[in-house]
Structures are given as C-alpha cells and as structure tokens.
Amino acid sequence: MPHKAISQLFKNMIIDAQQVGMGIEPPYPYEIKNKYLEMEYNKMEAYMN
C-alpha cells in the first residue's frame, strides 16, 4: 500500500468523507499523488526557506 494511503491524515480524510455522507467522494489516488502532494511539497519548501 502506498505510504500516503496509510498516513493518519489520509485516514482522517476518509472518516470525514464517510461522516458527510453519500455524494461526497474522497480524492482519487492520482489526485493525492499529483495535486495534493505537490501542494504539500510547496508549503514545506516555503517553510524550509
């Protein structure tokens, strides 16, 4: 299983999506890998600089 899929943040996101109810879907793995991972990388890079 990919590292991101076993992180506590990912688990919390799934729980939140379940609590909101049907019609709300969690992001697909490619969205996490591309869009959200890049956003987190940029935030961390800005923090480190």
PDBQT receptor file of N, H, CA, C and O in Angstrom, charges set to zero:
ATOM      1  N   MET A   1       0.852  -1.173   0.000  1.00  0.00    +0.000 N 
ATOM      2  CA  MET A   1       0.000   0.000   0.000  1.00  0.00    +0.000 C 
ATOM      3  C   MET A   1       0.897   1.236   0.000  1.00  0.00    +0.000 C 
ATOM      4  O   MET A   1       1.867   1.298   0.756  1.00  0.00    +0.000 OA
ATOM      5  N   PRO A   2       0.584   2.208  -0.834  1.00  0.00    +0.000 N 
ATOM      6  CA  PRO A   2       1.407   3.424  -0.866  1.00  0.00    +0.000 C 
ATOM      7  C   PRO A   2       1.460   4.111   0.494  1.00  0.00    +0.000 C 
ATOM      8  O   PRO A   2       0.501   4.085   1.265  1.00  0.00    +0.000 OA
ATOM      9  N   HIS A   3       2.593   4.717   0.762  1.00  0.00    +0.000 N 
ATOM     10  H   HIS A   3       3.372   4.739   0.136  1.00  0.00    +0.000 HD
ATOM     11  CA  HIS A   3       2.815   5.373   2.051  1.00  0.00    +0.000 C 
ATOM     12  C   HIS A   3       1.727   6.392   2.374  1.00  0.00    +0.000 C 
ATOM     13  O   HIS A   3       1.278   6.471   3.518  1.00  0.00    +0.000 OA
ATOM     14  N   LYS A   4       1.296   7.175   1.381  1.00  0.00    +0.000 N 
ATOM     15  H   LYS A   4       1.660   7.111   0.452  1.00  0.00    +0.000 HD
ATOM     16  CA  LYS A   4       0.284   8.212   1.629  1.00  0.00    +0.000 C 
ATOM     17  C   LYS A   4      -1.036   7.606   2.060  1.00  0.00    +0.000 C 
ATOM     18  O   LYS A   4      -1.761   8.208   2.853  1.00  0.00    +0.000 OA
ATOM     19  N   ALA A   5      -1.364   6.421   1.550  1.00  0.00    +0.000 N 
ATOM     20  H   ALA A   5      -0.775   5.933   0.906  1.00  0.00    +0.000 HD
ATOM     21  CA  ALA A   5      -2.645   5.788   1.855  1.00  0.00    +0.000 C 
ATOM     22  C   ALA A   5      -2.704   5.252   3.278  1.00  0.00    +0.000 C 
ATOM     23  O   ALA A   5      -3.795   4.990   3.785  1.00  0.00    +0.000 OA
ATOM     24  N   ILE A   6      -1.567   5.082   3.931  1.00  0.00    +0.000 N 
ATOM     25  H   ILE A   6      -0.681   5.294   3.519  1.00  0.00    +0.000 HD
ATOM     26  CA  ILE A   6      -1.593   4.588   5.304  1.00  0.00    +0.000 C 
ATOM     27  C   ILE A   6      -1.334   5.694   6.319  1.00  0.00    +0.000 C 
ATOM     28  O   ILE A   6      -1.247   5.422   7.517  1.00  0.00    +0.000 OA
ATOM     29  N   SER A   7      -1.211   6.924   5.864  1.00  0.00    +0.000 N 
ATOM     30  H   SER A   7      -1.282   7.145   4.891  1.00  0.00    +0.000 HD
ATOM     31  CA  SER A   7      -0.958   8.028   6.786  1.00  0.00    +0.000 C 
ATOM     32  C   SER A   7      -2.216   8.357   7.578  1.00  0.00    +0.000 C 
ATOM     33  O   SER A   7      -3.329   8.119   7.110  1.00  0.00    +0.000 OA
ATOM     34  N   GLN A   8      -2.041   8.897   8.764  1.00  0.00    +0.000 N 
ATOM     35  H   GLN A   8      -1.137   9.090   9.144  1.00  0.00    +0.000 HD
ATOM     36  CA  GLN A   8      -3.172   9.262   9.609  1.00  0.00    +0.000 C 
ATOM     37  C   GLN A   8      -4.007  10.365   8.964  1.00  0.00    +0.000 C 
ATOM     38  O   GLN A   8      -5.230  10.372   9.108  1.00  0.00    +0.000 OA
ATOM     39  N   LEU A   9      -3.373  11.292   8.259  1.00  0.00    +0.000 N 
ATOM     40  H   LEU A   9      -2.380  11.287   8.141  1.00  0.00    +0.000 HD
ATOM     41  CA  LEU A   9      -4.122  12.358   7.582  1.00  0.00    +0.000 C 
ATOM     42  C   LEU A   9      -5.062  11.784   6.529  1.00  0.00    +0.000 C 
ATOM     43  O   LEU A   9      -6.195  12.246   6.389  1.00  0.00    +0.000 OA
ATOM     44  N   PHE A  10      -4.601  10.788   5.794  1.00  0.00    +0.000 N 
ATOM     45  H   PHE A  10      -3.681  10.413   5.908  1.00  0.00    +0.000 HD
ATOM     46  CA  PHE A  10      -5.449  10.156   4.785  1.00  0.00    +0.000 C 
ATOM     47  C   PHE A  10      -6.613   9.440   5.451  1.00  0.00    +0.000 C 
ATOM     48  O   PHE A  10      -7.749   9.527   4.986  1.00  0.00    +0.000 OA
ATOM     49  N   LYS A  11      -6.333   8.736   6.538  1.00  0.00    +0.000 N 
ATOM     50  H   LYS A  11      -5.410   8.665   6.916  1.00  0.00    +0.000 HD
ATOM     51  CA  LYS A  11      -7.399   8.038   7.260  1.00  0.00    +0.000 C 
ATOM     52  C   LYS A  11      -8.437   9.026   7.782  1.00  0.00    +0.000 C 
ATOM     53  O   LYS A  11      -9.637   8.765   7.705  1.00  0.00    +0.000 OA
ATOM     54  N   ASN A  12      -7.981  10.157   8.311  1.00  0.00    +0.000 N 
ATOM     55  H   ASN A  12      -7.006  10.370   8.374  1.00  0.00    +0.000 HD
ATOM     56  CA  ASN A  12      -8.915  11.177   8.798  1.00  0.00    +0.000 C 
ATOM     57  C   ASN A  12      -9.769  11.727   7.665  1.00  0.00    +0.000 C 
ATOM     58  O   ASN A  12     -10.955  11.996   7.857  1.00  0.00    +0.000 OA
ATOM     59  N   MET A  13      -9.183  11.894   6.494  1.00  0.00    +0.000 N 
ATOM     60  H   MET A  13      -8.220  11.675   6.338  1.00  0.00    +0.000 HD
ATOM     61  CA  MET A  13      -9.926  12.399   5.345  1.00  0.00    +0.000 C 
ATOM     62  C   MET A  13     -11.025  11.414   4.953  1.00  0.00    +0.000 C 
ATOM     63  O   MET A  13     -12.137  11.827   4.624  1.00  0.00    +0.000 OA
ATOM     64  N   ILE A  14     -10.726  10.129   4.984  1.00  0.00    +0.000 N 
ATOM     65  H   ILE A  14      -9.823   9.794   5.251  1.00  0.00    +0.000 HD
ATOM     66  CA  ILE A  14     -11.718   9.110   4.643  1.00  0.00    +0.000 C 
ATOM     67  C   ILE A  14     -12.846   9.112   5.671  1.00  0.00    +0.000 C 
ATOM     68  O   ILE A  14     -14.017   9.027   5.303  1.00  0.00    +0.000 OA
ATOM     69  N   ILE A  15     -12.506   9.207   6.945  1.00  0.00    +0.000 N 
ATOM     70  H   ILE A  15     -11.554   9.276   7.243  1.00  0.00    +0.000 HD
ATOM     71  CA  ILE A  15     -13.520   9.252   8.002  1.00  0.00    +0.000 C 
ATOM     72  C   ILE A  15     -14.420  10.467   7.823  1.00  0.00    +0.000 C 
ATOM     73  O   ILE A  15     -15.639  10.361   7.958  1.00  0.00    +0.000 OA
ATOM     74  N   ASP A  16     -13.830  11.615   7.521  1.00  0.00    +0.000 N 
ATOM     75  H   ASP A  16     -12.840  11.700   7.411  1.00  0.00    +0.000 HD
ATOM     76  CA  ASP A  16     -14.627  12.827   7.291  1.00  0.00    +0.000 C 
ATOM     77  C   ASP A  16     -15.568  12.650   6.106  1.00  0.00    +0.000 C 
ATOM     78  O   ASP A  16     -16.727  13.060   6.169  1.00  0.00    +0.000 OA
ATOM     79  N   ALA A  17     -15.086  12.050   5.037  1.00  0.00    +0.000 N 
ATOM     80  H   ALA A  17     -14.145  11.717   4.986  1.00  0.00    +0.000 HD
ATOM     81  CA  ALA A  17     -15.927  11.826   3.857  1.00  0.00    +0.000 C 
ATOM     82  C   ALA A  17     -17.084  10.894   4.201  1.00  0.00    +0.000 C 
ATOM     83  O   ALA A  17     -18.195  11.080   3.703  1.00  0.00    +0.000 OA
ATOM     84  N   GLN A  18     -16.837   9.892   5.045  1.00  0.00    +0.000 N 
ATOM     85  H   GLN A  18     -15.935   9.741   5.449  1.00  0.00    +0.000 HD
ATOM     86  CA  GLN A  18     -17.897   8.982   5.453  1.00  0.00    +0.000 C 
ATOM     87  C   GLN A  18     -18.936   9.698   6.307  1.00  0.00    +0.000 C 
ATOM     88  O   GLN A  18     -20.132   9.441   6.169  1.00  0.00    +0.000 OA
ATOM     89  N   GLN A  19     -18.501  10.581   7.175  1.00  0.00    +0.000 N 
ATOM     90  H   GLN A  19     -17.530  10.790   7.287  1.00  0.00    +0.000 HD
ATOM     91  CA  GLN A  19     -19.419  11.282   8.060  1.00  0.00    +0.000 C 
ATOM     92  C   GLN A  19     -20.284  12.279   7.303  1.00  0.00    +0.000 C 
ATOM     93  O   GLN A  19     -21.438  12.499   7.672  1.00  0.00    +0.000 OA
ATOM     94  N   VAL A  20     -19.747  12.883   6.256  1.00  0.00    +0.000 N 
ATOM     95  H   VAL A  20     -18.810  12.705   5.956  1.00  0.00    +0.000 HD
ATOM     96  CA  VAL A  20     -20.517  13.846   5.465  1.00  0.00    +0.000 C 
ATOM     97  C   VAL A  20     -21.649  13.132   4.745  1.00  0.00    +0.000 C 
ATOM     98  O   VAL A  20     -22.745  13.676   4.612  1.00  0.00    +0.000 OA
ATOM     99  N   GLY A  21     -21.393  11.944   4.292  1.00  0.00    +0.000 N 
ATOM    100  H   GLY A  21     -20.503  11.502   4.400  1.00  0.00    +0.000 HD
ATOM    101  CA  GLY A  21     -22.446  11.162   3.659  1.00  0.00    +0.000 C 
ATOM    102  C   GLY A  21     -22.215  10.909   2.189  1.00  0.00    +0.000 C 
ATOM    103  O   GLY A  21     -21.182  11.257   1.618  1.00  0.00    +0.000 OA
ATOM    104  N   MET A  22     -23.222  10.288   1.599  1.00  0.00    +0.000 N 
ATOM    105  H   MET A  22     -24.061  10.005   2.062  1.00  0.00    +0.000 HD
ATOM    106  CA  MET A  22     -23.134   9.916   0.188  1.00  0.00    +0.000 C 
ATOM    107  C   MET A  22     -23.104  11.167  -0.682  1.00  0.00    +0.000 C 
ATOM    108  O   MET A  22     -23.642  12.213  -0.320  1.00  0.00    +0.000 OA
ATOM    109  N   GLY A  23     -22.474  11.034  -1.812  1.00  0.00    +0.000 N 
ATOM    110  H   GLY A  23     -22.037  10.184  -2.106  1.00  0.00    +0.000 HD
ATOM    111  CA  GLY A  23     -22.362  12.148  -2.742  1.00  0.00    +0.000 C 
ATOM    112  C   GLY A  23     -21.037  12.879  -2.617  1.00  0.00    +0.000 C 
ATOM    113  O   GLY A  23     -20.642  13.605  -3.530  1.00  0.00    +0.000 OA
ATOM    114  N   ILE A  24     -20.354  12.698  -1.513  1.00  0.00    +0.000 N 
ATOM    115  H   ILE A  24     -20.675  12.108  -0.772  1.00  0.00    +0.000 HD
ATOM    116  CA  ILE A  24     -19.035  13.297  -1.314  1.00  0.00    +0.000 C 
ATOM    117  C   ILE A  24     -18.016  12.175  -1.436  1.00  0.00    +0.000 C 
ATOM    118  O   ILE A  24     -18.044  11.212  -0.669  1.00  0.00    +0.000 OA
ATOM    119  N   GLU A  25     -17.133  12.302  -2.385  1.00  0.00    +0.000 N 
ATOM    120  H   GLU A  25     -17.111  13.084  -3.008  1.00  0.00    +0.000 HD
ATOM    121  CA  GLU A  25     -16.125  11.272  -2.598  1.00  0.00    +0.000 C 
ATOM    122  C   GLU A  25     -14.759  11.787  -2.183  1.00  0.00    +0.000 C 
ATOM    123  O   GLU A  25     -14.428  12.947  -2.429  1.00  0.00    +0.000 OA
ATOM    124  N   PRO A  26     -13.963  10.929  -1.554  1.00  0.00    +0.000 N 
ATOM    125  CA  PRO A  26     -12.588  11.328  -1.249  1.00  0.00    +0.000 C 
ATOM    126  C   PRO A  26     -11.801  11.439  -2.552  1.00  0.00    +0.000 C 
ATOM    127  O   PRO A  26     -12.223  10.903  -3.577  1.00  0.00    +0.000 OA
ATOM    128  N   PRO A  27     -10.679  12.118  -2.521  1.00  0.00    +0.000 N 
ATOM    129  CA  PRO A  27      -9.883  12.248  -3.747  1.00  0.00    +0.000 C 
ATOM    130  C   PRO A  27      -9.359  10.895  -4.216  1.00  0.00    +0.000 C 
ATOM    131  O   PRO A  27      -9.116   9.988  -3.420  1.00  0.00    +0.000 OA
ATOM    132  N   TYR A  28      -9.196  10.788  -5.506  1.00  0.00    +0.000 N 
ATOM    133  H   TYR A  28      -9.393  11.525  -6.154  1.00  0.00    +0.000 HD
ATOM    134  CA  TYR A  28      -8.633   9.581  -6.091  1.00  0.00    +0.000 C 
ATOM    135  C   TYR A  28      -7.126   9.566  -5.844  1.00  0.00    +0.000 C 
ATOM    136  O   TYR A  28      -6.519  10.618  -5.643  1.00  0.00    +0.000 OA
ATOM    137  N   PRO A  29      -6.520   8.373  -5.858  1.00  0.00    +0.000 N 
ATOM    138  CA  PRO A  29      -5.072   8.293  -5.597  1.00  0.00    +0.000 C 
ATOM    139  C   PRO A  29      -4.227   9.204  -6.483  1.00  0.00    +0.000 C 
ATOM    140  O   PRO A  29      -3.255   9.792  -6.011  1.00  0.00    +0.000 OA
ATOM    141  N   TYR A  30      -4.585   9.328  -7.764  1.00  0.00    +0.000 N 
ATOM    142  H   TYR A  30      -5.376   8.850  -8.147  1.00  0.00    +0.000 HD
ATOM    143  CA  TYR A  30      -3.767  10.191  -8.635  1.00  0.00    +0.000 C 
ATOM    144  C   TYR A  30      -3.887  11.649  -8.233  1.00  0.00    +0.000 C 
ATOM    145  O   TYR A  30      -2.951  12.422  -8.439  1.00  0.00    +0.000 OA
ATOM    146  N   GLU A  31      -5.039  12.047  -7.656  1.00  0.00    +0.000 N 
ATOM    147  H   GLU A  31      -5.799  11.419  -7.489  1.00  0.00    +0.000 HD
ATOM    148  CA  GLU A  31      -5.175  13.423  -7.176  1.00  0.00    +0.000 C 
ATOM    149  C   GLU A  31      -4.259  13.656  -5.980  1.00  0.00    +0.000 C 
ATOM    150  O   GLU A  31      -3.611  14.696  -5.871  1.00  0.00    +0.000 OA
ATOM    151  N   ILE A  32      -4.216  12.680  -5.094  1.00  0.00    +0.000 N 
ATOM    152  H   ILE A  32      -4.743  11.834  -5.182  1.00  0.00    +0.000 HD
ATOM    153  CA  ILE A  32      -3.345  12.798  -3.922  1.00  0.00    +0.000 C 
ATOM    154  C   ILE A  32      -1.893  12.848  -4.373  1.00  0.00    +0.000 C 
ATOM    155  O   ILE A  32      -1.115  13.689  -3.924  1.00  0.00    +0.000 OA
ATOM    156  N   LYS A  33      -1.543  11.931  -5.268  1.00  0.00    +0.000 N 
ATOM    157  H   LYS A  33      -2.175  11.247  -5.633  1.00  0.00    +0.000 HD
ATOM    158  CA  LYS A  33      -0.153  11.842  -5.721  1.00  0.00    +0.000 C 
ATOM    159  C   LYS A  33       0.288  13.109  -6.435  1.00  0.00    +0.000 C 
ATOM    160  O   LYS A  33       1.413  13.568  -6.237  1.00  0.00    +0.000 OA
ATOM    161  N   ASN A  34      -0.565  13.670  -7.250  1.00  0.00    +0.000 N 
ATOM    162  H   ASN A  34      -1.479  13.296  -7.411  1.00  0.00    +0.000 HD
ATOM    163  CA  ASN A  34      -0.164  14.820  -8.053  1.00  0.00    +0.000 C 
ATOM    164  C   ASN A  34      -0.517  16.144  -7.381  1.00  0.00    +0.000 C 
ATOM    165  O   ASN A  34       0.373  16.865  -6.931  1.00  0.00    +0.000 OA
ATOM    166  N   LYS A  35      -1.779  16.463  -7.311  1.00  0.00    +0.000 N 
ATOM    167  H   LYS A  35      -2.503  15.877  -7.677  1.00  0.00    +0.000 HD
ATOM    168  CA  LYS A  35      -2.221  17.779  -6.854  1.00  0.00    +0.000 C 
ATOM    169  C   LYS A  35      -1.882  18.034  -5.385  1.00  0.00    +0.000 C 
ATOM    170  O   LYS A  35      -1.204  19.011  -5.067  1.00  0.00    +0.000 OA
ATOM    171  N   TYR A  36      -2.348  17.166  -4.495  1.00  0.00    +0.000 N 
ATOM    172  H   TYR A  36      -2.899  16.373  -4.754  1.00  0.00    +0.000 HD
ATOM    173  CA  TYR A  36      -2.197  17.432  -3.073  1.00  0.00    +0.000 C 
ATOM    174  C   TYR A  36      -0.768  17.233  -2.588  1.00  0.00    +0.000 C 
ATOM    175  O   TYR A  36      -0.307  17.963  -1.710  1.00  0.00    +0.000 OA
ATOM    176  N   LEU A  37      -0.071  16.269  -3.139  1.00  0.00    +0.000 N 
ATOM    177  H   LEU A  37      -0.446  15.676  -3.852  1.00  0.00    +0.000 HD
ATOM    178  CA  LEU A  37       1.323  16.069  -2.764  1.00  0.00    +0.000 C 
ATOM    179  C   LEU A  37       2.158  17.269  -3.191  1.00  0.00    +0.000 C 
ATOM    180  O   LEU A  37       3.034  17.716  -2.451  1.00  0.00    +0.000 OA
ATOM    181  N   GLU A  38       1.889  17.786  -4.380  1.00  0.00    +0.000 N 
ATOM    182  H   GLU A  38       1.177  17.423  -4.981  1.00  0.00    +0.000 HD
ATOM    183  CA  GLU A  38       2.618  18.965  -4.851  1.00  0.00    +0.000 C 
ATOM    184  C   GLU A  38       2.316  20.182  -3.970  1.00  0.00    +0.000 C 
ATOM    185  O   GLU A  38       3.213  20.969  -3.671  1.00  0.00    +0.000 OA
ATOM    186  N   MET A  39       1.054  20.336  -3.554  1.00  0.00    +0.000 N 
ATOM    187  H   MET A  39       0.325  19.696  -3.797  1.00  0.00    +0.000 HD
ATOM    188  CA  MET A  39       0.692  21.448  -2.674  1.00  0.00    +0.000 C 
ATOM    189  C   MET A  39       1.435  21.343  -1.344  1.00  0.00    +0.000 C 
ATOM    190  O   MET A  39       1.965  22.337  -0.847  1.00  0.00    +0.000 OA
ATOM    191  N   GLU A  40       1.475  20.150  -0.771  1.00  0.00    +0.000 N 
ATOM    192  H   GLU A  40       1.045  19.342  -1.174  1.00  0.00    +0.000 HD
ATOM    193  CA  GLU A  40       2.172  19.956   0.496  1.00  0.00    +0.000 C 
ATOM    194  C   GLU A  40       3.671  20.176   0.334  1.00  0.00    +0.000 C 
ATOM    195  O   GLU A  40       4.316  20.757   1.207  1.00  0.00    +0.000 OA
ATOM    196  N   TYR A  41       4.221  19.714  -0.778  1.00  0.00    +0.000 N 
ATOM    197  H   TYR A  41       3.698  19.242  -1.487  1.00  0.00    +0.000 HD
ATOM    198  CA  TYR A  41       5.646  19.915  -1.044  1.00  0.00    +0.000 C 
ATOM    199  C   TYR A  41       5.970  21.403  -1.109  1.00  0.00    +0.000 C 
ATOM    200  O   TYR A  41       6.956  21.855  -0.527  1.00  0.00    +0.000 OA
ATOM    201  N   ASN A  42       5.138  22.160  -1.819  1.00  0.00    +0.000 N 
ATOM    202  H   ASN A  42       4.337  21.792  -2.292  1.00  0.00    +0.000 HD
ATOM    203  CA  ASN A  42       5.371  23.602  -1.947  1.00  0.00    +0.000 C 
ATOM    204  C   ASN A  42       5.267  24.304  -0.596  1.00  0.00    +0.000 C 
ATOM    205  O   ASN A  42       6.060  25.198  -0.300  1.00  0.00    +0.000 OA
ATOM    206  N   LYS A  43       4.301  23.907   0.221  1.00  0.00    +0.000 N 
ATOM    207  H   LYS A  43       3.657  23.181  -0.020  1.00  0.00    +0.000 HD
ATOM    208  CA  LYS A  43       4.169  24.502   1.554  1.00  0.00    +0.000 C 
ATOM    209  C   LYS A  43       5.396  24.189   2.412  1.00  0.00    +0.000 C 
ATOM    210  O   LYS A  43       5.897  25.058   3.124  1.00  0.00    +0.000 OA
ATOM    211  N   MET A  44       5.873  22.955   2.342  1.00  0.00    +0.000 N 
ATOM    212  H   MET A  44       5.466  22.248   1.764  1.00  0.00    +0.000 HD
ATOM    213  CA  MET A  44       7.038  22.562   3.131  1.00  0.00    +0.000 C 
ATOM    214  C   MET A  44       8.291  23.267   2.625  1.00  0.00    +0.000 C 
ATOM    215  O   MET A  44       9.129  23.697   3.419  1.00  0.00    +0.000 OA
ATOM    216  N   GLU A  45       8.418  23.385   1.320  1.00  0.00    +0.000 N 
ATOM    217  H   GLU A  45       7.738  23.036   0.675  1.00  0.00    +0.000 HD
ATOM    218  CA  GLU A  45       9.573  24.070   0.746  1.00  0.00    +0.000 C 
ATOM    219  C   GLU A  45       9.585  25.544   1.171  1.00  0.00    +0.000 C 
ATOM    220  O   GLU A  45      10.639  26.077   1.518  1.00  0.00    +0.000 OA
ATOM    221  N   ALA A  46       8.430  26.199   1.147  1.00  0.00    +0.000 N 
ATOM    222  H   ALA A  46       7.573  25.766   0.866  1.00  0.00    +0.000 HD
ATOM    223  CA  ALA A  46       8.340  27.598   1.582  1.00  0.00    +0.000 C 
ATOM    224  C   ALA A  46       8.684  27.717   3.064  1.00  0.00    +0.000 C 
ATOM    225  O   ALA A  46       9.339  28.674   3.475  1.00  0.00    +0.000 OA
ATOM    226  N   TYR A  47       8.252  26.765   3.854  1.00  0.00    +0.000 N 
ATOM    227  H   TYR A  47       7.720  25.987   3.520  1.00  0.00    +0.000 HD
ATOM    228  CA  TYR A  47       8.540  26.773   5.286  1.00  0.00    +0.000 C 
ATOM    229  C   TYR A  47      10.038  26.607   5.544  1.00  0.00    +0.000 C 
ATOM    230  O   TYR A  47      10.600  27.258   6.425  1.00  0.00    +0.000 OA
ATOM    231  N   MET A  48      10.670  25.743   4.777  1.00  0.00    +0.000 N 
ATOM    232  H   MET A  48      10.214  25.214   4.061  1.00  0.00    +0.000 HD
ATOM    233  CA  MET A  48      12.094  25.464   4.977  1.00  0.00    +0.000 C 
ATOM    234  C   MET A  48      12.971  26.621   4.505  1.00  0.00    +0.000 C 
ATOM    235  O   MET A  48      14.087  26.784   4.998  1.00  0.00    +0.000 OA
ATOM    236  N   ASN A  49      12.492  27.418   3.569  1.00  0.00    +0.000 N 
ATOM    237  H   ASN A  49      11.586  27.286   3.169  1.00  0.00    +0.000 HD
ATOM    238  CA  ASN A  49      13.293  28.534   3.051  1.00  0.00    +0.000 C 
ATOM    239  C   ASN A  49      13.021  29.716   3.868  1.00  0.00    +0.000 C 
ATOM    240  O   ASN A  49      13.584  30.782   3.618  1.00  0.00    +0.000 OA
TER     241      ASN A  49
